């Protein structure tokens, strides 16, 4: 830029400071020569020494301005580079925060499980498993001995009902049905039906957080119900970084988080109950061996948690085994 100014001064006459300032102010375009000026020299005319010496202060000031412009330009470039670096770091952190951990498992114990049980709900309470099974004409509520798989007590639902998820709230067992819009409340000890209640959606899975029942209906919505009146008091939409998570099935409340089987997958979603956000996945692929699959089996379904001993149990529909597992964090 300084070279352009010197060239401008050597191609014009000893013009007035105002004319020079007009020429300098024309950015990076070639300066135009004022042909009407009385000071235009003829070709080959030399500049008078007085003109150069008279404008030396002006040229010095122009040089200072140019130096400041160059300095500001450099500072601006440094600022832009730093800003881009900062934005890049924020973007990377944002991407990392959206990464949902995928946990695996170790099997710590294996227990027998009734191959004819089409498992829809599973609970561990006071040393026993409670299981709700499905299929029309085969649905039931059971108390099962964990170590042997022996059915200790059973109530068979009327044929028109397709049994679904179960939970235990206080001294009662609550069981859903699939498309009948009817739920049953049982005495935990006798399995006597104490009450029926209705809901407008399908019934899939159910659990509770100590204050609210939490119910799934096969969509991405979890419904909160009053445990005494069974009135709906809220809901959340479950989602991960790809969008809504649908086909939520059997539920279990584990240490402040909702665990949900996702129908027709080998995964359990770990859900934050305040927001519905999936904060983790448990990949349970490979639980069953080829020998286990020698007879027909259905999908993974059934989660039970022993809060007293911090044990987690999982099984599936028509599975021959029930597994006690520990969750393994991703590396």
Buried (B, 14 or more C-beta within 10 A) or exposed (E): EEEEBEEBBEEBBBBEEEBBEBBBEEEEEEBEBBEEEEEEEEEEEEEEEEEEEEBEEBEEEBEEEBEEEEEEEEEEEEEEEEEEEEEEEEEEEEEEEEEBEEBBBEEEEEBBBBBEBBBBBBBBBEEBBBBBBBBBEBBBBBBBBBEEBEBEEEBBBEEEBBBBBBBBBEEBBBBBBBEBBBBBBBEBEEBEBEEEBEBEBBBBBBBBBEEBBBBBBBBBBBBBBEBEEBEBBEBBEBBBEEEEBEBBBBBBBBEEBBBBBBBEBBBBBBBBBEEBBBEBBBBBEEBBEEEBEEEEBEBBBBBBBBEEEEBBBBBBBBBBBBBBBEBEEEE
